[in-house]
Amino acid sequence: MTVPTAPDLGTRRYAARLPVGMRPFLLLLLVALLMLPTIPGAVATRTGAPPSPAANGPLGPPPVGPSVASTLTVSSGVNWTIPTSFWGANVRANYALGPTQTAAFTGRPIAYVRWPGGANADRYNYTANLIYADDGSATSPPSNESQFVTWCRLVGCHAILQLPGEIDDPATSAYYVLYTISTLHFHPAFWEIGNEPAQWNHFGIPWSRWSTSQNLNATPGTYAATVQAYASAIRAVDPTGRLIGLPGVGTGGYNEVSWIQATVRLNGPNLSAVAIHVYPAGGTSPGANVTRGSYFATLAGSGSLPLRVPRDRAAILSSCPRCGSIQLFVTELGSGNSGGAYQTYMAGFPAVTFTAAEIAQAIQLQIPNVDVYALQANYSGSLLNVTGAVTGVDTLYAAQLSQLQPIVLNLTVAGSQPNVFFVPTSNSAGTVFTLLAVNANTTHGLRIALGGTGFPGASAGTDWIWDPGAAAPVATSWGAGAEPSSFYLATGGVLVVELT
């Protein structure tokens, strides 16, 4: 994160296979979707027995315009197994780690945490517990590393610990590594070097000499050399430590490939991963024509996961063809800029839909680590706000995303529509199946029918349906053989169906 502002320093600029003996038809999902225009913000409805044809047709009200049929088919092959490391969040030293933060972590599918979180990486003195500002002044945050380690052990987290890269002082970071593993007896899952080097202003300058007049940032080449020096110093005290070599660039997708190539070419054998930061709606100028539709459209724009991940992975491979184990992480995930052009949408329900869509995209792209920004911050996409109150994104994680199972099934879509996302999952035993549906299309509602010998038929289950206007998802359960004939999901809605 960049441009620190008190008190948060967080304002944004911009698998196991299924049992062999399972009957094949049990894993078939035929989901027929009729795409019909709807009023934005319309309330989603759940249908049990088909409505009377005389009243409003076999699947609810007739379409008011041309309908578009989409068919989803889920087959028995395992597409991917979601690793524990997929579910993560930035945890910031700017907030105390007490019962409120513990409650926000537990009960959510979060296992990995990135600390001290965002821009704190380059500003945090581990042993003095000080965060430095651009003018060289320093303040003590509410939680220090020892308190973080105690909390992490309490909740059972895995940590990505960020080391200060902007000061370009490998010896200091090596000392922090030694302090962590020898004094605190804590070994993180990964060490990450700095945060968003393209946004640095004090590259190579000690904290005590920082001033607001400085404008010294890194280049892809100088950052790569910094990683090389840090890797040598860190490995001297932690030979088995795993390193994340690029901590996001800080410019969205702009010039990202050049940074990845430079870092991996020089450091490939020493790296376990490189990371990007994803805020697709972050590059919009304040004077742009801003609508809910344009906000959701950035899910397929130049800053989006589907555009960036394939080219970034290609950059890793081309830069070190023999380093096949270097993974691509997303150590910060959000929608846009707090206070930016899309603040109205980020502060409301559309941010829930946007986040759900990004999680669906990340699963489809098989990204091994996705850290939402943040557990708590003044950023509108955080799970907790500055007072510790839960947000809609927290409710999304707690009530809906927590229902997803680890096995992602193969999916084919016929007649797909823009900004509509589906993720079918099951548990390893093949006894629980879920479907995540996200409708970020602003012109069509979704009618989703589970029929025939689908996925799986005559099953007990629960659906969680949430769309604009509702404070939280509405959950409805049913017994075997009494499943609803269809579900309606309004524009901007999120649906999870679980069958057992």
C-alpha positions in Angstrom: 0.0 0.0 0.0 1.2 3.5 -0.7 0.9 7.2 0.4 0.7 6.6 4.2 -1.9 8.7 6.0 -2.5 8.7 9.8 -3.7 6.6 11.5 -3.7 3.8 9.0 -1.0 4.3 6.4 -3.3 2.5 4.1 -4.8 4.9 1.5 -4.7 3.4 -2.1 -3.4 5.2 -5.1 -5.0 3.8 -7.5 -6.4 -32.0 -4.2 -7.6 -35.2 -3.6 -9.6 -36.8 -6.4 -13.2 -37.9 -6.0 -13.7 -41.5 -5.1 -13.3 -43.7 -8.2 -16.5 -45.6 -7.5 -18.8 -42.6 -7.5 -21.5 -42.8 -10.1 -20.5 -40.5 -12.9 -23.9 -38.8 -13.1 -23.5 -37.7 -9.5 -21.0 -35.1 -10.7 -22.9 -33.7 -13.6 -24.3 -30.3 -13.2 -26.6 -29.0 -15.9 -27.4 -25.4 -15.0 -29.6 -23.6 -17.5 -29.5 -19.9 -17.2 -31.9 -17.5 -18.9 -30.4 -14.1 -19.0 -33.1 -11.5 -18.8 -32.9 -7.7 -18.3 -33.7 -6.6 -14.8 -33.9 -3.4 -12.8 -30.5 -2.7 -11.1 -30.8 -3.5 -7.4 -33.9 -5.7 -7.8 -34.4 -8.1 -5.0 -33.3 -11.7 -5.7 -35.9 -14.4 -5.2 -35.8 -18.1 -4.4 -38.4 -20.4 -5.8 -39.4 -23.8 -4.5 -42.2 -25.5 -6.5 -42.5 -24.0 -9.9 -44.9 -21.0 -9.8 -48.2 -21.3 -11.5 -47.8 -20.8 -15.3 -50.9 -18.7 -15.3 -49.3 -16.3 -12.8 -45.9 -15.7 -14.2 -44.6 -18.6 -16.3 -42.7 -21.7 -15.2 -39.6 -19.8 -14.0 -41.1 -16.6 -12.6 -41.9 -13.3 -14.4 -41.5 -13.5 -18.2 -38.5 -11.7 -19.6 -39.0 -8.1 -20.6 -36.5 -8.4 -23.4 -34.6 -11.0 -25.4 -33.4 -13.9 -23.2 -30.0 -15.5 -23.6 -29.6 -19.1 -22.6 -26.4 -20.3 -20.9 -25.6 -23.8 -19.9 -23.0 -24.9 -17.4 -21.8 -28.5 -17.3 -19.6 -29.8 -14.5 -17.7 -33.0 -15.2 -16.2 -35.5 -12.9 -12.5 -34.5 -13.4 -10.8 -32.5 -10.8 -9.8 -29.1 -12.2 -7.8 -27.9 -9.2 -7.5 -28.3 -5.4 -7.6 -24.9 -3.6 -4.6 -24.9 -1.3 -4.8 -23.6 2.3 -2.4 -20.8 1.2 -5.1 -19.4 -1.2 -7.1 -17.7 1.5 -5.2 -14.8 3.0 -5.4 -11.3 4.4 -3.1 -8.4 5.1 -2.9 -7.8 8.9 -1.7 -4.4 9.8 0.4 -3.4 12.8 -1.7 -0.2 12.9 -4.4 -2.0 14.9 -4.5 -4.0 18.1 -4.9 -7.7 17.8 -7.7 -8.5 20.3 -11.0 -10.4 20.4 -12.4 -8.3 17.5 -9.6 -9.2 15.1 -9.6 -12.8 16.3 -13.3 -13.1 15.6 -12.8 -11.6 12.1 -10.1 -14.2 11.3 -11.8 -17.3 12.7 -14.9 -18.5 10.9 -13.6 -17.2 7.6 -11.6 -19.2 5.1 -8.5 -17.3 6.0 -5.2 -19.1 6.9 -2.4 -16.9 5.6 -1.7 -13.3 6.8 0.7 -10.7 5.5 2.3 -8.6 8.2 2.9 -5.7 9.1 0.7 -5.1 6.1 0.9 -3.0 2.9 3.2 0.0 2.9 4.2 -0.7 6.5 6.7 -3.2 5.0 9.2 -0.4 4.1 8.5 1.7 7.2 8.5 -0.7 10.1 11.4 -1.2 12.5 10.8 -4.7 13.9 12.8 -4.4 17.1 11.9 -0.8 18.1 8.2 -1.1 17.0 8.3 2.1 15.1 6.6 3.1 11.8 8.3 5.9 9.9 6.5 8.6 7.9 7.8 10.3 4.8 9.1 13.2 6.9 11.3 10.9 9.1 9.1 11.1 12.1 8.1 7.8 13.8 5.2 6.5 15.8 4.6 3.2 17.8 1.7 1.2 16.4 -0.7 -0.7 18.7 0.8 -4.2 18.0 4.4 -5.2 17.8 5.9 -8.3 16.3 5.9 -10.3 19.6 2.2 -9.6 20.0 1.6 -10.5 16.3 3.4 -13.9 16.8 1.3 -14.6 19.9 -1.9 -13.8 18.0 -0.9 -15.8 14.9 -0.2 -18.9 17.0 -3.6 -18.4 18.8 -5.6 -18.3 15.5 -3.3 -20.8 13.8 -2.2 -18.6 10.9 0.6 -18.9 8.5 2.6 -15.7 8.0 4.1 -13.8 5.2 6.5 -11.4 7.0 7.5 -8.3 5.0 10.9 -6.8 5.4 11.9 -3.2 4.7 13.4 -3.0 1.2 13.2 0.8 0.5 16.0 1.6 2.9 18.2 -0.9 0.9 19.8 -2.3 4.1 20.2 -6.1 3.9 22.0 -6.3 7.2 19.1 -4.7 9.1 16.6 -7.1 7.6 18.8 -10.1 8.3 18.9 -8.9 11.9 15.1 -8.9 12.0 15.0 -12.4 10.5 17.4 -13.6 13.2 15.4 -11.9 15.9 12.2 -13.5 14.7 13.5 -17.1 14.4 15.9 -17.1 17.4 14.3 -14.8 20.0 10.6 -15.2 19.1 11.1 -18.8 17.9 8.7 -18.1 15.0 9.4 -19.2 11.4 7.1 -17.6 8.8 5.9 -19.3 5.6 7.6 -16.6 3.5 9.7 -13.5 3.8 8.7 -10.7 1.4 11.2 -7.9 0.4 9.6 -4.5 0.6 6.3 -3.3 -0.9 5.6 -1.7 -4.3 9.1 -0.4 -5.2 7.9 1.7 -8.1 6.3 4.0 -5.5 9.3 4.3 -3.3 10.5 7.9 -2.5 13.5 7.2 -0.3 15.4 4.3 -2.0 18.7 3.7 -0.2 18.1 6.3 2.5 18.0 5.4 6.2 14.7 6.2 8.0 16.3 8.9 10.2 17.2 10.9 7.0 13.8 10.7 5.3 12.2 13.9 4.1 9.1 14.8 2.1 11.3 16.4 -0.6 12.9 13.1 -1.6 11.9 11.3 -4.8 14.2 8.4 -5.1 12.5 5.2 -6.3 13.8 2.0 -7.7 14.0 0.7 -11.2 13.4 -3.0 -12.2 17.2 -3.4 -12.3 18.0 -1.8 -9.0 15.2 -3.6 -7.2 16.5 -6.9 -8.6 19.9 -6.1 -7.2 18.4 -5.3 -3.9 16.6 -8.7 -3.8 19.9 -10.4 -4.6 21.7 -8.7 -1.7 18.8 -9.4 0.7 18.6 -13.0 -0.3 22.2 -13.5 0.5 21.9 -11.8 3.9 18.6 -13.6 4.8 19.9 -17.1 3.8 23.0 -16.5 6.0 20.7 -16.6 9.1 17.7 -18.6 7.7 19.0 -21.1 5.1 15.6 -22.6 4.6 13.6 -19.4 4.4 11.4 -19.0 1.4 11.5 -15.6 -0.4 8.9 -13.6 -2.3 11.0 -11.5 -4.6 8.6 -8.9 -5.9 6.0 -7.4 -3.5 3.8 -5.9 -6.2 5.0 -3.0 -8.3 2.7 -0.2 -7.2 1.6 0.8 -10.7 -1.2 -1.7 -11.3 -0.3 -3.8 -14.4 1.8 -1.0 -16.0 5.3 -2.3 -16.7 4.7 -5.2 -14.4 6.3 -7.7 -16.8 9.6 -5.7 -16.8 9.8 -5.8 -13.0 9.1 -9.5 -13.0 11.6 -10.3 -15.7 14.4 -8.3 -14.0 13.8 -9.8 -10.6 13.5 -13.4 -11.8 16.4 -13.3 -14.2 18.8 -12.2 -11.5 17.3 -14.1 -8.5 15.3 -17.0 -10.0 16.9 -19.9 -8.0 16.5 -18.1 -4.7 12.8 -17.2 -5.1 9.7 -19.2 -4.2 7.3 -16.6 -5.6 6.8 -13.2 -7.0 3.7 -11.1 -6.1 1.4 -8.7 -7.8 -1.2 -6.3 -6.3 -4.6 -6.2 -7.9 -7.0 -3.2 -7.7 -8.6 -3.2 -11.2 -10.7 -0.1 -10.6 -7.7 1.9 -9.2 -6.5 3.6 -12.3 -9.7 5.6 -13.1 -9.3 9.4 -13.2 -11.7 11.4 -11.1 -13.2 13.1 -14.2 -14.1 9.8 -15.9 -17.7 8.8 -16.5 -18.2 6.6 -13.4 -21.1 4.2 -13.1 -21.7 0.9 -11.5 -21.4 -0.6 -15.0 -18.0 0.9 -15.6 -16.9 -0.1 -12.1 -17.7 -3.8 -12.8 -16.3 -3.5 -16.3 -12.8 -3.1 -14.8 -13.0 -6.8 -13.8 -12.0 -7.4 -17.4 -9.9 -4.3 -17.8 -6.1 -3.7 -18.0 -5.7 -4.1 -14.3 -7.6 -7.3 -13.9 -6.5 -10.8 -13.0 -7.5 -12.5 -16.3 -5.3 -10.1 -18.3 -2.3 -9.9 -16.0 -1.9 -13.4 -14.7 -1.2 -15.2 -18.0 1.4 -12.6 -19.1 3.0 -12.5 -15.7 3.4 -16.3 -15.6 4.9 -16.2 -19.0 7.4 -13.5 -17.9 8.4 -15.8 -15.0 8.9 -18.8 -17.3 10.8 -16.9 -19.9 13.1 -15.3 -17.4 14.1 -18.5 -15.7 12.9 -21.6 -17.7 14.4 -24.0 -15.2 12.8 -22.3 -12.2 9.5 -24.1 -12.5 8.7 -23.8 -8.8 8.4 -20.0 -8.8 4.7 -19.2 -8.1 2.7 -16.0 -8.8 1.0 -14.7 -5.6 -1.5 -11.8 -5.2 -0.5 -10.4 -1.8 -3.0 -7.5 -2.1 -6.5 -7.8 -3.5 -9.2 -5.2 -3.7 -11.3 -3.3 -6.2 -10.0 0.3 -6.4 -8.9 3.4 -4.6 -10.3 4.5 -1.3 -11.3 8.1 -1.9 -10.9 7.6 -5.7 -13.3 7.8 -8.5 -15.2 4.6 -7.5 -15.4 5.4 -3.7 -19.2 5.4 -3.8 -19.3 1.8 -5.1 -16.4 0.7 -2.9 -18.1 1.9 0.2 -21.3 0.1 -0.7 -22.6 -3.3 -1.8 -20.9 -3.3 -5.2 -17.6 -3.9 -3.5 -19.0 -7.2 -2.2 -19.9 -8.3 -5.7 -16.5 -7.1 -7.0 -14.6 -9.1 -4.4 -16.6 -12.2 -5.0 -15.9 -11.9 -8.7 -12.2 -11.5 -8.1 -12.1 -14.6 -5.8 -13.9 -16.6 -8.6 -11.4 -15.3 -11.1 -8.5 -16.2 -8.9 -9.8 -19.8 -8.4 -10.4 -20.2 -12.1 -6.8 -19.0 -12.7 -5.4 -21.3 -10.0 -3.6 -18.6 -8.0 -2.0 -20.2 -4.9 -2.2 -17.2 -2.6 -4.7 -14.3 -2.6 -4.5 -11.8 0.4 -7.4 -9.5 0.6 -6.6 -6.0 1.7 -7.0 -6.0 4.7 -8.2 -7.6 7.9 -8.7 -4.1 9.3 -7.9 -0.7 7.6 -9.4 2.6 6.5 -9.6 1.0 3.0 -13.2 0.3 2.0 -12.6 -3.3 0.9 -11.3 -4.4 4.4 -13.1 -7.0 6.5 -13.2 -4.6 9.5 -13.3 -0.8 9.3 -11.2 1.5 11.5 -13.6 1.1 14.5 -13.6 -2.7 14.2 -17.1 -3.0 12.8 -17.6 -5.7 10.2 -18.1 -4.8 6.6 -20.0 -6.4 3.7 -16.8 -8.0 2.5 -16.4 -9.6 5.9 -19.9 -11.0 5.6 -19.2 -12.3 2.2 -16.2 -14.3 3.5 -18.0 -15.5 6.7 -21.4 -16.4 5.2 -20.7 -17.4 1.6 -17.1 -17.9 0.6 -16.6 -20.1 3.7 -19.0 -22.6 2.2 -16.7 -23.4 -0.8 -15.1 -26.8 -0.8 -11.5 -27.5 -1.7 -12.0 -29.5 -4.9 -12.7 -27.4 -8.0 -14.6 -29.4 -10.6 -14.2 -29.0 -14.4 -16.6 -26.5 -15.9 -17.7 -25.7 -19.4 -20.0 -22.8 -20.2 -22.1 -22.4 -23.3 -23.7 -19.0 -24.0 -21.6 -17.3 -21.3 -22.3 -13.6 -20.6 -19.9 -10.8 -19.6 -19.0 -10.5 -15.9 -20.9 -13.6 -14.8 -18.8 -16.1 -12.8 -19.3 -19.6 -11.6 -17.2 -21.9 -9.4 -18.3 -25.5 -8.7 -16.6 -27.3 -5.8 -16.9 -30.5 -3.8 -15.3 -32.0 -0.8 -12.7 -34.8 -1.3 -15.3 -37.5 -0.3 -17.8 -36.3 -2.9 -20.5 -35.8 -0.4 -20.8 -32.0 -0.4 -21.1 -29.9 -3.5 -21.3 -26.1 -3.8 -21.9 -23.7 -6.6 -20.7 -20.1 -6.4 -22.5 -17.7 -8.8 -21.6 -14.0 -9.1 -23.6 -11.7 -11.3 -21.5 -8.6 -12.0 -23.5 -8.0 -15.2 -25.5 -4.8 -14.9 -28.1 -5.5 -17.5 -29.3 -9.1 -17.0 -30.6 -11.0 -14.0 -29.9 -14.8 -13.8 -32.4 -17.5 -13.6 -30.6 -20.6 -12.4 -32.3 -24.0 -12.6 -30.9 -27.2 -11.0 -32.8 -29.9 -12.8 -32.7 -33.5 -14.1 -30.1 -35.8 -12.7 -27.9 -32.8 -12.0 -25.6 -31.9 -9.3 -26.7 -34.0 -7.4 -30.4 -34.7 -7.7 -32.8 -35.2 -4.8 -30.3 -33.7 -2.3 -30.7 -31.8 0.9 -29.1 -28.4 0.9 -28.9 -24.8 1.7 -28.7 -21.7 -0.5 -27.3 -18.3 0.5 -28.5 -15.6 -1.8 -27.4 -11.9 -1.5 -28.1 -9.0 -3.8 -28.4 -5.2 -3.5 -30.7 -3.9 -0.9 -30.2 -6.8 1.6 -28.1 -6.3 4.7 -26.8 -9.9 4.5 -27.3 -13.1 2.5 -30.6 -14.9 3.1 -30.1 -18.6 3.9 -32.7 -21.2 3.2 -32.4 -24.9 3.8 -34.4 -27.9 2.5 -34.6 -31.6 2.8 -33.8 -34.3 0.2 -36.1 -34.1 -2.7 -37.4 -30.7 -1.8 -34.8 -28.6 -3.5 -36.0 -25.4 -5.2 -36.8 -25.6 -8.9 -34.7 -22.5 -9.6 -33.0 -19.5 -8.1 -33.1 -15.9 -9.3 -30.1 -13.7 -8.9 -30.4 -10.0 -9.6 -27.7 -7.8 -11.2 -24.9 -7.4 -8.7 -26.0 -10.5 -6.7 -24.0 -13.3 -5.2 -25.3 -16.9 -4.7 -23.9 -20.0 -3.0 -25.8 -23.3 -3.2 -24.7 -26.2 -1.2 -26.0 -29.8 -1.8 -25.3 -32.7 0.4 
